[in-house]
Amino acid sequence: MILTDYLDNLKKNYPEEVVTIDDEVNPASFEVTAILRHLELAGKYPLVYCTHPLSLKGEVSQFPLATNVFARRERCALALGLRPEQSKLPLALEYGLREASPLPTKEIAKNGAPVKEVVKVADEVDLAEFPIVRHHDMDLGPYIDMTPIMCDPESGAYNAAFLRTMYKDPRQLALYMSPRQNWEIVRRNEEVGRPTPVVVVVSHHPAFFLGTLNNAAFESNDYEVIGAIMGESLRLTASETWGERFFVPADADIVIEGEVVPGHREIEAPFGEWSGYYGPQRLSWVIEVKAITHRRQAIFQDVFVGHTDNRILGTIPKEGSIYNRIKGFIPNVKGVHLPLSGAGRLNCYISIDKKASGESRQAAIIAFSTNHFIKNVIVVDEDIDPYNEEEVLWAVATRVQADKNVDMLREVPSSNLDPSITGEAISTKVIIDATKPVDRPFAWKLEVPSEAMARVEPLMKKNALL
């Protein structure tokens, strides 16, 4: 699976999903994100493909730029081989199903790997050739906001995650990590004064990047899980820097190889984050770039961080995992949604066919334990669509008494990018049980008779009202 195949499919079969810009644009001067913001304000979320973006040298880059790839769930469904109408719960469930069945990888020779069509090492390396994007006005510099991949020195398992890397100079990136899996890999290496090999996969098929956001355990091999999400074994090839001691995705468009320098920190950020707020300036790790490899006709990818592109990308993998975890304890769970209003991470809506008191709270606690980002959970009945926020909030307004149906969990681990947190990444989490009680009668929800709905459906279609 390659990026150009995905783009060609969109252009041929879903042309309304792609906007191509042939004018010169300067990504490092906010021009790409300004285009995306104009579209967003107009309620439009196409994939934007810039054919003549400027590099950091101010010249037209040889690499076209694709962004806003994940800004519609329908395009994410297409990336996984589903139909656009399967973009809600079916998409999340399919993700969870694939995540649970990793596929072994396939190793191929360098001379058969498309990502090795162009190889640059040592003094040939120049990050400034790329059309790297500066996203928001307070960002300290242009950022590559795609996926670094590292290998755990103890288990040998590969781990991928979306992490921001700030351009410092032609051979150096600053890397920010929250204290999670890649952070732990770097910590283990730093303890013995060892650099950490890292590859930044800048461009690949969208299914690859959806796969990197899996919720598998730390010492699981992300390459195998990514292949499962993509629906085929991930092809790997030996790196230029470390040979067969570190494998890279063979079908990627662009891969940057480097090492995280032990004990070295430099100033990085502010940077506009997924929360919609700027992350503060910090001393962050540094990647010394050793090699860049890419296809001859490679495309440079970017994510519009802090906006719908970024939020949907982070939402789909988590919904499926949370649903599966809850279903193991509450078989009557009907749906799970992480809405954009919660930055795709902080709020969670769960729909259940409640059979017993306590199931709502149990479902919420499972959601918190599955993903530490979640801050507020609202549990609703099966007659409420968790993907329809108006219905969810209607249930809160009409089925909740705060003294009986709202609980708080204090001193729970959370994300340090939540701007409401002070000090450590510890949060108070909220459960809102917006389900009807099972031990007493409750008011009936209004309904138009289903047989009348069916009877007038032909009339509606005849008058082009459906």
C-alpha positions in Angstrom: 0.0 0.0 0.0 1.4 3.3 -1.0 0.4 6.9 -0.7 0.1 7.7 -4.4 -2.4 4.8 -4.9 -4.6 6.3 -2.1 -4.4 9.8 -3.7 -5.1 8.5 -7.2 -8.2 6.6 -5.9 -9.5 9.8 -4.3 -8.9 11.9 -7.4 -10.6 9.4 -9.6 -13.6 8.2 -7.5 -14.1 11.0 -4.9 -12.8 14.2 -6.6 -14.7 16.4 -4.1 -12.4 15.1 -1.4 -9.3 16.6 -2.9 -8.2 20.2 -3.5 -5.1 20.7 -5.6 -3.2 24.0 -5.3 -0.7 24.6 -8.2 0.4 28.1 -7.0 3.5 28.6 -5.1 2.9 28.5 -1.3 5.3 29.0 1.6 4.6 26.4 4.3 7.2 27.9 6.7 5.3 31.3 6.5 2.0 29.8 7.6 0.5 29.9 4.1 -0.5 26.2 4.1 -2.2 26.3 7.4 -3.8 29.6 6.4 -5.4 27.8 3.5 -6.6 25.0 5.8 -8.0 27.5 8.2 -10.0 29.3 5.5 -11.4 26.0 4.4 -12.2 25.1 8.0 -14.1 28.3 8.6 -16.1 27.6 5.5 -17.0 24.1 6.9 -14.8 22.3 4.3 -12.3 19.6 5.1 -10.7 18.3 1.9 -7.3 16.7 1.5 -5.1 19.6 0.3 -2.4 18.8 -2.2 0.2 21.5 -3.0 2.2 20.9 -6.1 4.6 23.8 -5.7 5.4 24.3 -2.0 8.6 26.2 -1.1 11.4 24.5 0.8 13.0 26.0 3.8 15.6 27.4 1.3 12.8 29.5 -0.3 12.9 27.5 -3.5 10.1 25.4 -5.0 10.6 22.0 -3.4 10.9 18.8 -5.4 8.4 17.3 -2.9 4.7 18.1 -3.3 2.9 18.5 0.0 -0.2 16.6 1.2 -2.1 17.7 4.3 -5.5 17.5 6.0 -5.5 13.8 4.9 -7.4 12.6 8.0 -9.9 15.5 8.4 -12.9 13.4 7.4 -13.8 10.0 8.9 -15.0 9.0 5.4 -11.4 9.3 4.0 -10.1 7.3 7.0 -12.6 4.5 6.2 -11.4 4.5 2.6 -7.8 4.2 3.8 -8.7 1.0 5.5 -10.6 -0.4 2.5 -14.1 0.3 3.9 -16.9 2.3 2.4 -17.5 6.0 3.3 -20.8 5.1 5.0 -18.9 2.8 7.4 -17.0 5.8 8.9 -18.6 5.8 12.3 -18.9 2.8 14.6 -18.1 0.2 11.9 -14.8 1.9 11.3 -13.9 1.9 15.0 -14.9 -1.7 15.4 -12.9 -2.8 12.3 -9.9 -1.0 13.7 -10.2 -2.8 17.0 -10.7 -6.2 15.2 -7.5 -5.8 13.2 -5.5 -4.4 16.1 -6.1 -7.7 18.0 -4.6 -9.8 15.2 -1.0 -8.6 14.4 0.6 -9.7 11.1 4.2 -10.8 10.7 6.3 -8.4 8.8 8.1 -9.1 5.4 11.7 -8.2 5.0 12.9 -7.3 1.5 16.3 -6.3 0.1 17.2 -2.6 -0.2 17.4 -2.8 -4.0 13.7 -3.7 -4.0 12.5 -1.1 -1.6 10.9 2.0 -3.1 12.0 4.1 -0.1 15.6 3.5 -1.2 15.3 4.9 -4.7 17.1 8.0 -3.4 19.6 7.7 -0.5 21.4 10.6 1.1 23.9 10.2 3.9 26.4 12.3 5.9 27.0 15.7 4.2 24.3 15.0 1.5 21.6 15.3 4.2 19.7 18.5 4.1 16.4 18.8 5.9 15.9 22.3 4.4 15.1 20.7 1.0 11.7 19.8 2.5 8.6 22.0 2.5 8.3 21.8 6.3 5.3 23.5 7.8 5.1 26.2 10.4 1.6 25.8 11.7 0.6 28.6 14.2 1.8 32.1 14.9 3.6 31.3 18.2 5.3 28.1 17.0 9.0 28.5 17.5 9.8 27.2 14.0 8.7 24.7 11.3 7.8 21.3 12.6 7.6 17.8 11.1 4.7 16.4 13.0 4.6 12.8 11.8 5.8 9.5 13.3 9.2 8.7 14.9 9.8 5.0 15.3 12.2 3.6 17.9 13.2 0.1 19.0 13.2 -1.0 22.6 16.7 -2.1 23.6 15.4 -4.8 26.0 12.6 -6.5 24.0 13.6 -5.6 20.5 10.0 -4.4 19.8 9.4 -1.4 17.5 7.3 1.5 18.8 5.7 4.2 16.7 4.0 7.4 17.8 3.0 10.8 16.5 5.7 13.1 18.1 6.6 16.6 17.1 10.1 17.3 15.8 11.2 21.0 15.3 13.6 21.9 12.5 16.9 23.2 14.1 19.3 23.1 11.2 19.8 21.0 8.1 20.9 17.9 10.1 19.2 18.4 13.5 15.7 18.1 14.9 14.4 18.8 18.4 12.1 16.1 19.7 9.4 16.4 22.3 8.1 13.3 24.1 5.5 12.8 26.8 6.6 10.2 29.4 5.2 7.3 27.5 6.6 4.5 25.4 9.2 6.2 23.2 10.2 8.3 26.2 10.9 5.0 28.1 13.0 3.7 25.2 15.2 6.8 25.2 15.4 6.7 29.0 16.7 3.1 29.0 19.4 4.0 26.5 20.4 7.2 28.3 20.9 5.3 31.5 23.9 3.6 29.8 25.0 6.6 27.7 23.8 5.1 24.5 22.2 7.0 21.6 18.7 5.9 20.6 18.2 5.1 16.9 15.1 6.7 15.5 13.5 6.9 12.1 10.9 9.6 11.3 8.4 8.2 8.7 7.4 11.5 7.0 5.1 10.0 4.3 3.3 6.7 3.8 -0.2 5.4 3.0 -2.8 6.9 5.5 -3.5 3.4 6.8 0.1 3.2 8.0 -0.3 6.3 10.2 -3.7 5.2 11.5 -1.9 2.0 12.5 0.8 3.8 14.4 -1.8 5.0 16.9 -2.7 1.5 18.0 -3.2 0.8 21.7 -1.1 -2.3 21.9 1.0 -3.0 25.0 4.5 -1.4 25.2 6.6 -4.4 24.2 4.3 -5.4 21.3 5.9 -4.9 17.9 4.1 -1.9 16.3 5.3 -2.9 12.9 3.2 -6.1 13.2 0.1 -4.2 14.5 0.5 -1.5 11.8 0.4 -4.3 9.1 -2.8 -5.7 10.7 -4.4 -2.2 10.5 -3.3 -1.9 6.9 -4.7 -5.3 6.1 -1.4 -6.7 4.8 2.0 -7.5 6.2 4.2 -4.4 6.5 7.2 -4.6 4.2 10.5 -3.7 5.9 14.0 -3.1 4.7 17.4 -2.5 6.4 18.2 1.0 7.4 21.2 2.9 6.0 22.6 3.8 9.4 22.3 0.6 11.4 21.7 -2.0 8.7 19.7 -5.0 9.8 19.8 -3.9 13.4 17.0 -1.5 12.6 14.4 -2.0 9.9 12.4 0.8 8.2 9.1 0.7 6.2 10.1 -0.2 2.6 7.1 1.4 1.0 7.2 4.8 2.7 7.6 7.9 0.6 10.2 9.6 2.9 12.2 8.3 5.9 14.6 10.3 8.1 17.1 8.3 10.0 18.8 9.7 13.1 19.9 9.2 16.7 18.6 10.8 19.9 21.7 12.1 21.6 22.0 11.0 25.2 22.0 13.8 27.8 21.6 16.5 25.2 18.7 19.0 25.4 17.9 22.2 23.5 15.1 24.8 23.6 12.0 23.6 21.8 8.5 25.1 21.4 6.0 26.9 21.9 4.0 24.6 19.6 0.3 24.5 18.9 -0.8 21.1 20.2 -3.8 18.8 19.7 -5.6 20.4 22.6 -6.0 23.7 20.6 -3.5 25.4 22.9 0.2 26.1 22.7 2.5 23.7 24.6 5.1 25.7 26.6 8.7 26.1 25.7 10.8 23.3 27.1 14.3 21.7 27.0 13.8 18.8 24.7 15.8 15.9 23.2 17.8 16.4 20.0 17.9 14.1 16.9 21.1 14.1 14.9 20.1 13.2 11.4 22.2 10.5 9.7 20.4 9.7 6.5 17.4 10.6 4.4 15.9 8.1 2.0 12.9 8.6 -0.3 11.1 7.6 -3.5 12.0 9.5 -6.6 8.4 11.0 -6.8 8.0 11.3 -3.0 5.3 13.4 -1.4 5.8 15.3 1.9 3.0 14.8 4.4 1.9 17.0 7.3 -0.9 16.9 9.8 -2.9 20.1 10.7 -2.2 19.8 14.4 -4.8 21.1 16.8 -7.6 20.9 14.2 -10.0 18.3 12.7 -7.2 16.6 10.8 -5.3 15.9 13.9 -8.3 15.1 16.1 -10.0 12.5 13.9 -6.6 10.8 13.3 -6.3 10.3 17.1 -9.9 9.4 17.6 -10.6 6.3 15.5 -7.9 4.0 16.9 -9.0 4.7 20.5 -12.7 4.2 19.9 -12.3 0.6 18.8 -10.0 -0.3 21.6 -12.3 1.2 24.3 -15.3 -0.5 22.8 -13.7 -3.9 22.8 -12.5 -3.4 26.4 -15.9 -2.4 27.6 -17.6 -5.2 25.7 -15.5 -7.8 27.6 -17.3 -6.7 30.8 -20.6 -5.2 29.5 -21.7 -7.1 26.4 -24.6 -4.7 25.8 -22.4 -1.8 25.0 -23.7 -0.2 21.7 -21.1 2.5 20.8 -18.2 4.6 21.8 -17.2 8.0 20.4 -14.5 10.5 21.2 -16.0 13.8 19.9 -14.1 16.6 18.2 -15.5 18.9 20.9 -13.1 17.2 23.4 -10.2 17.6 21.0 -10.7 14.0 20.0 -9.2 12.8 23.3 -10.6 14.4 26.4 -14.3 13.6 26.2 -15.8 10.1 25.7 -19.5 9.2 24.9 -20.5 5.6 25.6 -23.9 4.2 24.6 -25.2 1.0 26.5 -28.4 -1.0 26.7 -28.3 -0.8 30.5 -29.7 -3.8 32.3 -28.5 -3.2 35.8 -27.5 -0.3 38.0 -23.8 0.4 38.1 -23.1 -0.6 34.5 -22.7 3.1 33.5 -20.0 3.7 36.0 -18.3 0.5 35.2 -18.2 1.4 31.5 -16.7 4.8 32.3 -14.0 3.4 34.6 -13.0 0.9 31.9 -12.7 3.8 29.4 -10.4 5.7 31.8 -8.2 2.7 32.3 -8.0 2.1 28.6 -6.8 5.6 27.6 -5.3 8.0 30.1 -6.1 11.1 27.9 -9.9 10.7 28.7 -11.1 13.3 31.2 -14.9 13.3 31.0 -17.1 10.3 30.2 -20.8 10.6 29.5 -22.8 7.3 29.4 -26.1 7.3 27.5 -28.8 4.8 26.7 -29.0 2.8 23.5 -31.6 5.2 22.1 -29.0 8.0 22.0 -26.5 8.1 19.1 -23.0 8.8 20.7 -21.9 10.3 17.4 -24.7 12.9 17.6 -23.6 15.4 20.2 -26.9 17.2 20.3 -28.6 13.9 21.4 -25.9 13.3 24.0 -26.3 16.7 25.5 -30.1 16.3 25.4 -29.7 13.2 27.5 -27.5 15.0 30.0 -30.1 17.8 30.2 -33.1 15.5 30.7 -31.8 12.4 32.4 -29.2 13.7 34.9 -29.5 15.0 38.4 -26.0 16.1 39.4 -26.1 15.0 43.0 -27.1 11.5 42.0 -25.6 11.0 38.5 -22.2 12.8 38.5 -19.1 11.3 40.0 -15.5 12.5 40.3 -12.3 10.5 40.4 -9.5 12.6 41.9 -5.7 12.3 41.4 -5.8 10.2 38.2 -3.0 10.2 35.6 -3.7 12.3 32.6 -2.0 14.1 29.7 0.5 16.9 30.5 -0.7 18.7 27.4 -4.1 19.4 29.0 -3.6 23.1 29.7 -6.0 23.0 32.7 -3.5 20.8 34.6 -1.0 22.5 36.9 2.1 20.6 38.0 2.2 16.9 37.4 0.0 15.2 34.8 -2.7 14.4 37.4 -6.3 15.2 36.8 -9.8 15.0 38.3 -12.0 12.9 36.0 -15.7 13.1 35.7 -18.4 10.5 35.0 -21.9 11.6 34.0 -24.4 8.9 34.0 -27.1 10.1 31.5 -28.9 6.8 31.4 -32.4 6.2 32.6 -32.8 4.4 35.9 -33.7 0.7 35.7 -35.5 0.5 39.1 -38.3 2.9 38.4 -40.4 4.2 35.5 -39.1 7.0 33.4 -40.7 9.4 30.9 -41.0 8.1 27.3 -39.0 9.7 24.5 -41.1 11.2 21.6 -41.3 9.1 18.5 -43.1 9.4 15.1 -44.6 6.0 14.3 -42.1 3.9 12.2 -44.8 2.7 9.8 -45.7 6.3 9.0 -42.0 7.1 8.4 -41.8 4.2 6.0 -45.1 5.2 4.3 -43.9 8.7 3.3 -40.4 7.7 2.3 -41.3 7.2 -1.4 -43.0 10.6 -1.4 -39.8 12.2 0.1 -37.6 10.6 -2.5 -40.0 11.6 -5.3 -39.7 15.2 -4.3 -35.9 15.0 -3.9 -36.2 15.5 -0.1 -34.1 12.5 0.7 
